[in-house]
Amino acid sequence: MTTISKLLACLALLLCLSAAARTNRIYFIGNSVTDTIRYDKLQAFAQLRGHVMPWGRQMIPGAPLEWLWQHPGDGFQEPPYGYPTNALPNYEWDCVSLQPFDRLLSSDTNDAGNFIRISLPRNTNCQYYIYSRWPRQENFHPDFDGTWLTNYTGGWDNTNETRDYFQKLLLALRGVWSNTPLVKTPLLVPVGDVLYALNQKMKAGAIPGLTNIVQFYADGIHFNNTGAYVVGCTYYTTLFKENPYGLPSEYYGLTNTAFAGIFQTTVWETVSTHPYSGVTVPEPLAGVLLLLALGARPRR
């Protein structure tokens, strides 16, 4: 690691440690891909930084938002909150995570909106997030990059697993709710973009021992511990708006921790510059980073 890289890492860590502790109440809606977040591990990250993170969920394996909405009493849930029909209108939440899956734009827009609707008017300060996940290997054409960068066509051709689809869904949801003063502008958790950035580094030989993002997959769609750690870091960074530098990979059962620093750096690089994440580098730190990048020294 270069001297500048070390300085950047130290500055990022100091920024995180200096952030005010807060409570972030999060409700997750999705299937086993949402379970990849590993809620208790994400909660442990928050506790490590001095935060409190109560969480609830509805999880039905293999289910799209449409199925989750139409089966309000099915799947897994967490007491005392229960399923969304009880949790959203009767409890206060800071964030709600919605995972699209196997549906087209109009369906996901409608059903994401249904979950937002039942959370009102109690949750007028809640931030809703679209979980921008990753494509299944069976849908690669021909690989992760080729799929991720394909434009959404509006048809049943697997282009609903692309960057373009998740961003179009976010914008469609914003279009529906933009004139509702009780709803914050929806945001994106850019997991897929983090994976794409990591894949570019792997292909360039910048991560010794990793050559392709498929090494994160445990099967056609589910992730192993390494992939789950990256997902957890991305969620932490997006929801708490903090640099993930120093978050222990051991929490996710990684036996080889040599990659953790590269993963953390890539997560921060991606999330802090993403136009739809809602996370930006604070101005004082941004100024220091610019000086370091230019090789300049602050005046005394």
ABEGO torsion letter per residue (X at the ends): XBAAAAAAAAAAAAAAAABBBBBBBBBBBEBAAAAAAGAAAAAAAAAAAGBBBBBBBBBBBGBBAAAAAABAABEBBBOAAEBAAAAAAABBBABBBBBBBGBBAAAAAAAAAAAAAAAOAABAABBBBBBBBBBBAAABOABAAAAAABBBAGBBAGAAABAAAAAAAAAAAAAAAAABAABBBBBBBBAAAAAAAAAAAAAAGABBGBABAAAABABAABBBAAAAAAAAAAAAAAAAGBBABGBBAAAAGBABAAAAAAAAAAAAAAAAABAAAGBBBBAAAAAAAAAAAAGBBBBX
